Amino acid sequence: MTADPNLLLELVKIPMPFGKFKGTILCNLPVSYLEWFQRKGFPAGKLGILLQTLYEIKLNGLEYLLEPLKKK
């Protein structure tokens, strides 16, 4: 899989399309929700890739990487 340079930008712009946090921008999802997906399985396709990426970012304390992108 090739790294998509727009992935981080999408995390700060795209809202969650369904579920308990529908409408919440992905980067604002709580870790507990991402942990639930980790246990139950991430959705297929682009959304799953975005959520897995966000999970790894939050798990490793890298949320500061998203801060400058929120301002764009």
Biopython code that builds the backbone (N, CA, C, O; Angstrom):
import numpy as np
from Bio.PDB.StructureBuilder import StructureBuilder

atoms = [
    (1, "MET", "N", (0.841, -1.187, 0.000)),
    (1, "MET", "CA", (0.000, 0.000, 0.000)),
    (1, "MET", "C", (0.882, 1.245, 0.000)),
    (1, "MET", "O", (1.826, 1.338, 0.785)),
    (2, "THR", "N", (0.587, 2.178, -0.856)),
    (2, "THR", "CA", (1.329, 3.430, -0.941)),
    (2, "THR", "C", (0.734, 4.440, 0.030)),
    (2, "THR", "O", (-0.485, 4.531, 0.172)),
    (3, "ALA", "N", (1.599, 5.196, 0.695)),
    (3, "ALA", "CA", (1.125, 6.220, 1.625)),
    (3, "ALA", "C", (0.424, 7.337, 0.849)),
    (3, "ALA", "O", (0.935, 7.820, -0.162)),
    (4, "ASP", "N", (-0.732, 7.732, 1.329)),
    (4, "ASP", "CA", (-1.500, 8.802, 0.711)),
    (4, "ASP", "C", (-1.195, 10.100, 1.451)),
    (4, "ASP", "O", (-1.509, 10.217, 2.635)),
    (5, "PRO", "N", (-0.591, 11.073, 0.779)),
    (5, "PRO", "CA", (-0.223, 12.318, 1.456)),
    (5, "PRO", "C", (-1.418, 13.121, 1.955)),
    (5, "PRO", "O", (-1.262, 13.990, 2.813)),
    (6, "ASN", "N", (-2.599, 12.845, 1.435)),
    (6, "ASN", "CA", (-3.795, 13.576, 1.862)),
    (6, "ASN", "C", (-4.480, 12.953, 3.075)),
    (6, "ASN", "O", (-5.449, 13.509, 3.593)),
    (7, "LEU", "N", (-3.988, 11.813, 3.526)),
    (7, "LEU", "CA", (-4.629, 11.088, 4.624)),
    (7, "LEU", "C", (-4.785, 11.951, 5.874)),
    (7, "LEU", "O", (-5.867, 11.999, 6.461)),
    (8, "LEU", "N", (-3.729, 12.623, 6.281)),
    (8, "LEU", "CA", (-3.802, 13.443, 7.495)),
    (8, "LEU", "C", (-4.758, 14.617, 7.311)),
    (8, "LEU", "O", (-5.485, 14.976, 8.238)),
    (9, "LEU", "N", (-4.762, 15.214, 6.129)),
    (9, "LEU", "CA", (-5.702, 16.304, 5.865)),
    (9, "LEU", "C", (-7.149, 15.818, 5.961)),
    (9, "LEU", "O", (-8.018, 16.519, 6.480)),
    (10, "GLU", "N", (-7.388, 14.632, 5.462)),
    (10, "GLU", "CA", (-8.741, 14.074, 5.505)),
    (10, "GLU", "C", (-9.186, 13.819, 6.948)),
    (10, "GLU", "O", (-10.369, 13.955, 7.262)),
    (11, "LEU", "N", (-8.255, 13.453, 7.819)),
    (11, "LEU", "CA", (-8.595, 13.197, 9.225)),
    (11, "LEU", "C", (-9.124, 14.439, 9.928)),
    (11, "LEU", "O", (-9.903, 14.332, 10.875)),
    (12, "VAL", "N", (-8.707, 15.620, 9.471)),
    (12, "VAL", "CA", (-9.159, 16.854, 10.117)),
    (12, "VAL", "C", (-10.323, 17.515, 9.378)),
    (12, "VAL", "O", (-10.780, 18.584, 9.782)),
    (13, "LYS", "N", (-10.807, 16.893, 8.300)),
    (13, "LYS", "CA", (-11.885, 17.498, 7.510)),
    (13, "LYS", "C", (-13.135, 16.622, 7.368)),
    (13, "LYS", "O", (-14.246, 17.143, 7.262)),
    (14, "ILE", "N", (-12.962, 15.313, 7.364)),
    (14, "ILE", "CA", (-14.080, 14.407, 7.069)),
    (14, "ILE", "C", (-14.852, 14.050, 8.347)),
    (14, "ILE", "O", (-14.255, 13.657, 9.349)),
    (15, "PRO", "N", (-16.184, 14.191, 8.305)),
    (15, "PRO", "CA", (-16.992, 13.784, 9.459)),
    (15, "PRO", "C", (-17.287, 12.282, 9.437)),
    (15, "PRO", "O", (-17.343, 11.657, 8.379)),
    (16, "MET", "N", (-17.471, 11.732, 10.619)),
    (16, "MET", "CA", (-17.854, 10.331, 10.749)),
    (16, "MET", "C", (-19.234, 10.171, 10.107)),
    (16, "MET", "O", (-20.167, 10.887, 10.472)),
    (17, "PRO", "N", (-19.377, 9.234, 9.150)),
    (17, "PRO", "CA", (-20.631, 9.140, 8.391)),
    (17, "PRO", "C", (-21.767, 8.368, 9.074)),
    (17, "PRO", "O", (-22.899, 8.392, 8.592)),
    (18, "PHE", "N", (-21.482, 7.688, 10.183)),
    (18, "PHE", "CA", (-22.526, 6.875, 10.817)),
    (18, "PHE", "C", (-22.213, 6.666, 12.294)),
    (18, "PHE", "O", (-21.146, 7.034, 12.786)),
    (19, "GLY", "N", (-23.178, 6.061, 12.984)),
    (19, "GLY", "CA", (-22.969, 5.629, 14.357)),
    (19, "GLY", "C", (-23.135, 6.713, 15.413)),
    (19, "GLY", "O", (-23.638, 7.806, 15.153)),
    (20, "LYS", "N", (-22.697, 6.367, 16.593)),
    (20, "LYS", "CA", (-22.833, 7.207, 17.781)),
    (20, "LYS", "C", (-22.238, 8.601, 17.583)),
    (20, "LYS", "O", (-22.758, 9.581, 18.116)),
    (21, "PHE", "N", (-21.162, 8.686, 16.825)),
    (21, "PHE", "CA", (-20.462, 9.955, 16.627)),
    (21, "PHE", "C", (-20.635, 10.514, 15.219)),
    (21, "PHE", "O", (-19.771, 11.231, 14.714)),
    (22, "LYS", "N", (-21.763, 10.179, 14.589)),
    (22, "LYS", "CA", (-22.055, 10.683, 13.242)),
    (22, "LYS", "C", (-21.951, 12.208, 13.236)),
    (22, "LYS", "O", (-22.509, 12.887, 14.097)),
    (23, "GLY", "N", (-21.217, 12.734, 12.235)),
    (23, "GLY", "CA", (-21.051, 14.175, 12.102)),
    (23, "GLY", "C", (-19.814, 14.726, 12.800)),
    (23, "GLY", "O", (-19.415, 15.862, 12.544)),
    (24, "THR", "N", (-19.206, 13.938, 13.677)),
    (24, "THR", "CA", (-17.984, 14.365, 14.370)),
    (24, "THR", "C", (-16.800, 14.241, 13.422)),
    (24, "THR", "O", (-16.621, 13.204, 12.784)),
    (25, "ILE", "N", (-15.986, 15.299, 13.324)),
    (25, "ILE", "CA", (-14.785, 15.239, 12.489)),
    (25, "ILE", "C", (-13.914, 14.093, 13.029)),
    (25, "ILE", "O", (-13.739, 13.954, 14.240)),
    (26, "LEU", "N", (-13.380, 13.291, 12.129)),
    (26, "LEU", "CA", (-12.663, 12.078, 12.518)),
    (26, "LEU", "C", (-11.604, 12.321, 13.586)),
    (26, "LEU", "O", (-11.513, 11.548, 14.540)),
    (27, "CYS", "N", (-10.802, 13.374, 13.451)),
    (27, "CYS", "CA", (-9.728, 13.603, 14.413)),
    (27, "CYS", "C", (-10.255, 13.889, 15.819)),
    (27, "CYS", "O", (-9.497, 13.820, 16.787)),
    (28, "ASN", "N", (-11.536, 14.206, 15.940)),
    (28, "ASN", "CA", (-12.139, 14.497, 17.243)),
    (28, "ASN", "C", (-12.824, 13.287, 17.880)),
    (28, "ASN", "O", (-13.404, 13.398, 18.960)),
    (29, "LEU", "N", (-12.759, 12.148, 17.221)),
    (29, "LEU", "CA", (-13.356, 10.947, 17.796)),
    (29, "LEU", "C", (-12.589, 10.536, 19.051)),
    (29, "LEU", "O", (-11.363, 10.643, 19.089)),
    (30, "PRO", "N", (-13.298, 10.066, 20.076)),
    (30, "PRO", "CA", (-12.592, 9.638, 21.290)),
    (30, "PRO", "C", (-11.823, 8.334, 21.071)),
    (30, "PRO", "O", (-12.201, 7.501, 20.247)),
    (31, "VAL", "N", (-10.753, 8.182, 21.820)),
    (31, "VAL", "CA", (-9.921, 6.986, 21.719)),
    (31, "VAL", "C", (-10.752, 5.734, 22.005)),
    (31, "VAL", "O", (-10.551, 4.696, 21.375)),
    (32, "SER", "N", (-11.675, 5.833, 22.947)),
    (32, "SER", "CA", (-12.482, 4.662, 23.311)),
    (32, "SER", "C", (-13.263, 4.125, 22.108)),
    (32, "SER", "O", (-13.432, 2.914, 21.967)),
    (33, "TYR", "N", (-13.737, 5.023, 21.243)),
    (33, "TYR", "CA", (-14.470, 4.620, 20.039)),
    (33, "TYR", "C", (-13.533, 3.919, 19.056)),
    (33, "TYR", "O", (-13.896, 2.914, 18.445)),
    (34, "LEU", "N", (-12.328, 4.461, 18.914)),
    (34, "LEU", "CA", (-11.336, 3.845, 18.037)),
    (34, "LEU", "C", (-10.902, 2.483, 18.576)),
    (34, "LEU", "O", (-10.660, 1.553, 17.807)),
    (35, "GLU", "N", (-10.807, 2.374, 19.899)),
    (35, "GLU", "CA", (-10.461, 1.086, 20.517)),
    (35, "GLU", "C", (-11.559, 0.058, 20.259)),
    (35, "GLU", "O", (-11.277, -1.124, 20.063)),
    (36, "TRP", "N", (-12.801, 0.512, 20.260)),
    (36, "TRP", "CA", (-13.915, -0.389, 19.963)),
    (36, "TRP", "C", (-13.771, -0.937, 18.542)),
    (36, "TRP", "O", (-13.932, -2.137, 18.318)),
    (37, "PHE", "N", (-13.467, -0.056, 17.584)),
    (37, "PHE", "CA", (-13.249, -0.514, 16.208)),
    (37, "PHE", "C", (-12.062, -1.474, 16.133)),
    (37, "PHE", "O", (-12.096, -2.452, 15.386)),
    (38, "GLN", "N", (-11.026, -1.196, 16.899)),
    (38, "GLN", "CA", (-9.852, -2.078, 16.908)),
    (38, "GLN", "C", (-10.258, -3.492, 17.327)),
    (38, "GLN", "O", (-9.781, -4.480, 16.768)),
    (39, "ARG", "N", (-11.139, -3.570, 18.314)),
    (39, "ARG", "CA", (-11.598, -4.886, 18.800)),
    (39, "ARG", "C", (-12.584, -5.542, 17.836)),
    (39, "ARG", "O", (-12.498, -6.743, 17.580)),
    (40, "LYS", "N", (-13.518, -4.758, 17.301)),
    (40, "LYS", "CA", (-14.610, -5.305, 16.477)),
    (40, "LYS", "C", (-14.278, -5.379, 14.991)),
    (40, "LYS", "O", (-14.898, -6.138, 14.246)),
    (41, "GLY", "N", (-13.300, -4.588, 14.567)),
    (41, "GLY", "CA", (-12.934, -4.542, 13.152)),
    (41, "GLY", "C", (-13.259, -3.192, 12.555)),
    (41, "GLY", "O", (-14.373, -2.689, 12.699)),
    (42, "PHE", "N", (-12.291, -2.614, 11.892)),
    (42, "PHE", "CA", (-12.492, -1.331, 11.226)),
    (42, "PHE", "C", (-13.324, -1.550, 9.969)),
    (42, "PHE", "O", (-13.271, -2.625, 9.371)),
    (43, "PRO", "N", (-14.099, -0.533, 9.560)),
    (43, "PRO", "CA", (-14.882, -0.667, 8.325)),
    (43, "PRO", "C", (-13.958, -0.861, 7.115)),
    (43, "PRO", "O", (-12.774, -0.525, 7.155)),
    (44, "ALA", "N", (-14.516, -1.395, 6.073)),
    (44, "ALA", "CA", (-13.747, -1.599, 4.832)),
    (44, "ALA", "C", (-13.536, -0.267, 4.133)),
    (44, "ALA", "O", (-14.237, 0.708, 4.404)),
    (45, "GLY", "N", (-12.578, -0.234, 3.244)),
    (45, "GLY", "CA", (-12.367, 0.921, 2.376)),
    (45, "GLY", "C", (-11.637, 2.072, 3.028)),
    (45, "GLY", "O", (-10.932, 1.917, 4.025)),
    (46, "LYS", "N", (-11.834, 3.239, 2.426)),
    (46, "LYS", "CA", (-11.119, 4.457, 2.830)),
    (46, "LYS", "C", (-11.385, 4.831, 4.283)),
    (46, "LYS", "O", (-10.464, 5.216, 5.003)),
    (47, "LEU", "N", (-12.645, 4.719, 4.722)),
    (47, "LEU", "CA", (-12.975, 5.071, 6.102)),
    (47, "LEU", "C", (-12.190, 4.201, 7.084)),
    (47, "LEU", "O", (-11.677, 4.702, 8.085)),
    (48, "GLY", "N", (-12.099, 2.923, 6.805)),
    (48, "GLY", "CA", (-11.349, 2.019, 7.670)),
    (48, "GLY", "C", (-9.880, 2.398, 7.749)),
    (48, "GLY", "O", (-9.275, 2.347, 8.820)),
    (49, "ILE", "N", (-9.311, 2.776, 6.617)),
    (49, "ILE", "CA", (-7.903, 3.199, 6.587)),
    (49, "ILE", "C", (-7.729, 4.465, 7.423)),
    (49, "ILE", "O", (-6.773, 4.582, 8.190)),
    (50, "LEU", "N", (-8.654, 5.409, 7.271)),
    (50, "LEU", "CA", (-8.579, 6.651, 8.039)),
    (50, "LEU", "C", (-8.693, 6.380, 9.542)),
    (50, "LEU", "O", (-7.929, 6.932, 10.334)),
    (51, "LEU", "N", (-9.639, 5.538, 9.928)),
    (51, "LEU", "CA", (-9.833, 5.249, 11.348)),
    (51, "LEU", "C", (-8.639, 4.483, 11.934)),
    (51, "LEU", "O", (-8.238, 4.742, 13.068)),
    (52, "GLN", "N", (-8.077, 3.554, 11.177)),
    (52, "GLN", "CA", (-6.891, 2.830, 11.643)),
    (52, "GLN", "C", (-5.711, 3.784, 11.813)),
    (52, "GLN", "O", (-4.962, 3.690, 12.785)),
    (53, "THR", "N", (-5.557, 4.686, 10.875)),
    (53, "THR", "CA", (-4.481, 5.670, 10.947)),
    (53, "THR", "C", (-4.657, 6.557, 12.172)),
    (53, "THR", "O", (-3.700, 6.811, 12.904)),
    (54, "LEU", "N", (-5.873, 7.023, 12.393)),
    (54, "LEU", "CA", (-6.163, 7.868, 13.545)),
    (54, "LEU", "C", (-5.921, 7.106, 14.851)),
    (54, "LEU", "O", (-5.392, 7.669, 15.810)),
    (55, "TYR", "N", (-6.300, 5.853, 14.889)),
    (55, "TYR", "CA", (-6.071, 5.025, 16.071)),
    (55, "TYR", "C", (-4.574, 4.965, 16.393)),
    (55, "TYR", "O", (-4.180, 5.137, 17.546)),
    (56, "GLU", "N", (-3.759, 4.725, 15.395)),
    (56, "GLU", "CA", (-2.302, 4.657, 15.598)),
    (56, "GLU", "C", (-1.742, 6.010, 16.046)),
    (56, "GLU", "O", (-0.861, 6.069, 16.903)),
    (57, "ILE", "N", (-2.254, 7.085, 15.466)),
    (57, "ILE", "CA", (-1.810, 8.424, 15.852)),
    (57, "ILE", "C", (-2.106, 8.677, 17.326)),
    (57, "ILE", "O", (-1.236, 9.119, 18.076)),
    (58, "LYS", "N", (-3.337, 8.394, 17.733)),
    (58, "LYS", "CA", (-3.736, 8.650, 19.123)),
    (58, "LYS", "C", (-3.032, 7.695, 20.079)),
    (58, "LYS", "O", (-2.617, 8.097, 21.166)),
    (59, "LEU", "N", (-2.899, 6.454, 19.686)),
    (59, "LEU", "CA", (-2.250, 5.448, 20.530)),
    (59, "LEU", "C", (-0.805, 5.834, 20.830)),
    (59, "LEU", "O", (-0.304, 5.590, 21.928)),
    (60, "ASN", "N", (-0.148, 6.431, 19.860)),
    (60, "ASN", "CA", (1.271, 6.766, 19.995)),
    (60, "ASN", "C", (1.517, 8.227, 20.389)),
    (60, "ASN", "O", (2.652, 8.701, 20.336)),
    (61, "GLY", "N", (0.462, 8.938, 20.783)),
    (61, "GLY", "CA", (0.607, 10.313, 21.247)),
    (61, "GLY", "C", (1.063, 11.284, 20.177)),
    (61, "GLY", "O", (1.802, 12.226, 20.463)),
    (62, "LEU", "N", (0.631, 11.063, 18.953)),
    (62, "LEU", "CA", (1.083, 11.891, 17.831)),
    (62, "LEU", "C", (0.020, 12.886, 17.350)),
    (62, "LEU", "O", (0.106, 13.395, 16.232)),
    (63, "GLU", "N", (-0.966, 13.157, 18.182)),
    (63, "GLU", "CA", (-2.058, 14.047, 17.776)),
    (63, "GLU", "C", (-1.561, 15.446, 17.418)),
    (63, "GLU", "O", (-2.204, 16.159, 16.648)),
    (64, "TYR", "N", (-0.424, 15.833, 17.976)),
    (64, "TYR", "CA", (0.132, 17.154, 17.669)),
    (64, "TYR", "C", (0.413, 17.308, 16.170)),
    (64, "TYR", "O", (0.459, 18.429, 15.663)),
    (65, "LEU", "N", (0.599, 16.197, 15.463)),
    (65, "LEU", "CA", (0.838, 16.253, 14.017)),
    (65, "LEU", "C", (-0.379, 16.801, 13.265)),
    (65, "LEU", "O", (-0.241, 17.368, 12.182)),
    (66, "LEU", "N", (-1.557, 16.629, 13.842)),
    (66, "LEU", "CA", (-2.786, 17.068, 13.181)),
    (66, "LEU", "C", (-3.107, 18.532, 13.440)),
    (66, "LEU", "O", (-3.830, 19.153, 12.660)),
    (67, "GLU", "N", (-2.577, 19.096, 14.527)),
    (67, "GLU", "CA", (-2.921, 20.454, 14.926)),
    (67, "GLU", "C", (-2.703, 21.493, 13.819)),
    (67, "GLU", "O", (-3.617, 22.270, 13.542)),
    (68, "PRO", "N", (-1.524, 21.537, 13.174)),
    (68, "PRO", "CA", (-1.329, 22.554, 12.123)),
    (68, "PRO", "C", (-2.285, 22.364, 10.940)),
    (68, "PRO", "O", (-2.610, 23.325, 10.242)),
    (69, "LEU", "N", (-2.727, 21.139, 10.718)),
    (69, "LEU", "CA", (-3.621, 20.855, 9.583)),
    (69, "LEU", "C", (-5.037, 21.339, 9.849)),
    (69, "LEU", "O", (-5.781, 21.626, 8.911)),
    (70, "LYS", "N", (-5.413, 21.431, 11.101)),
    (70, "LYS", "CA", (-6.765, 21.888, 11.458)),
    (70, "LYS", "C", (-6.975, 23.337, 11.037)),
    (70, "LYS", "O", (-8.108, 23.764, 10.818)),
    (71, "LYS", "N", (-5.906, 24.079, 10.925)),
    (71, "LYS", "CA", (-5.982, 25.497, 10.594)),
    (71, "LYS", "C", (-6.051, 25.753, 9.108)),
    (71, "LYS", "O", (-6.320, 26.879, 8.692)),
    (72, "LYS", "N", (-5.810, 24.724, 8.284)),
    (72, "LYS", "CA", (-5.804, 24.895, 6.829)),
    (72, "LYS", "C", (-7.207, 24.905, 6.262)),
    (72, "LYS", "O", (-7.382, 25.040, 5.051)),
]
sb = StructureBuilder()
sb.init_structure("model")
sb.init_model(0)
sb.init_chain("A")
sb.init_seg("    ")
for serial, (resi, resn, name, xyz) in enumerate(atoms, 1):
    if name == "N":
        sb.init_residue(resn, " ", resi, " ")
    sb.init_atom(name, np.array(xyz, "f"), 0.0, 1.0, " ", f" {name:<3s}", serial, name[0])
structure = sb.get_structure()
